[in-house]
């Protein structure tokens, strides 16, 4: 959704394969010190979902991860089940939408140290 980009409000969209960890981390380090909202809506394999979740270390203390397709695809479903619930809260925002692909929100559980 690059139409949402607004440098003044520090809103940026990066369109690339999320496996390009070095490139993405380099761009993020130039644009912002931390991510407030990380939207994951990529490939649906468990390996790709796990790769995308690696970016959680870039979240601000109050940062949020949103995972799309969490009701209907095996990768996001497995990821939501496997997350360490002592470290993160996982909330299915639309559990009643069984025909929809859903959206989950992941937030930190307690204070974070960097």
N, C-alpha and C positions, 0 to 999 in steps of 0.2 A: 504494500500500500504506500508506495513512494509519494503519492499525492498528499500524504499527511506530513511529509517532511517539513520541518520548520526550524531552521538553525537557531533563530532567536529564542524559541521555546525548548531548544535542545531535544528535538524529536527527529530521529534519523531512522531510515530503513536501509537495510543492507541486503541486497539480493545476490546470493551466491550459494553454492553447495555448503552446507553446514559442516562438512568434513574438512573444509579448508581452515582448520583451527588456527594455524599461524597467521594467515591473512586476516581472518576475522578479528582475532585478538589484537593485531596491530592496528586495524582500523578503529576498533573500540577504544584502544588506549589513546588514540589521537583525538577522538570525539568526546569522550566522557571518562570520568574516573570509575564509575560504576553504572550498572544497568538497573533501572527501576522496574521495568516491565520487559520480560522476555517471553515472546510469543513463539511457541513451537507448533508449526503446522507443516511438517515436511513429509518425508517418506515414512511409511508405517511399519517398517520392520523393527524388531526389538533392538537390533544393533544400531540402527540409525537413531532411534529414540534415546538409547543410552549415550550415544555420541552427543546428541543435542543437549542432554542434561548436564554434560560436562561444563557447560557455560555457567552453571549455577554459582561457581566460584567468583564470577564477575558481578553478581547481584549486590545491590546496596543492602544495608541492614534490613530495610523494610521492603526489599524487592519482592516481586511476584513473578512466578512462572505460570503461564497459561498454556495448556496442552490441548490442542484441538483434536477431534476424532477419538476422544477417550471412551466413548460408549460403544463404538462399533468396529474398531480395528484392533487386531491382536497385539501389535507393538505397543501402542499407547496404553491399552488395557493392562498388559503385563508390567509396563513401567509403573503405572499407578499402584499396582499390587505390590511391587518389589521395593518401593521407596521406603527408606528407614523412617518409620513413623515417630521415632524418638528425636530425630533431627528435623523433620519436616511435617507440616500439616498438609493433608491432601483432601480437597473438597471437590466433589462432583457437583458442578453448578446446575446441571440439568439432568438429574437422574431419571426423571419421568419421561424424558424424550427417547424412548426406546427405538423409534424409527429414525431419529436424528443421530448424528455422529458425536454429539456431546462436546463438553468443555470442562476441563479440570483446572483447579487453581492450586498451586503449590506455594506455600509460604514457610519461612523459617519458624522453627519451634524453639523460642527462647533467644537469648542474646547470641550474637555472632562475634567471633574474634577474627581479625585479619592479621 
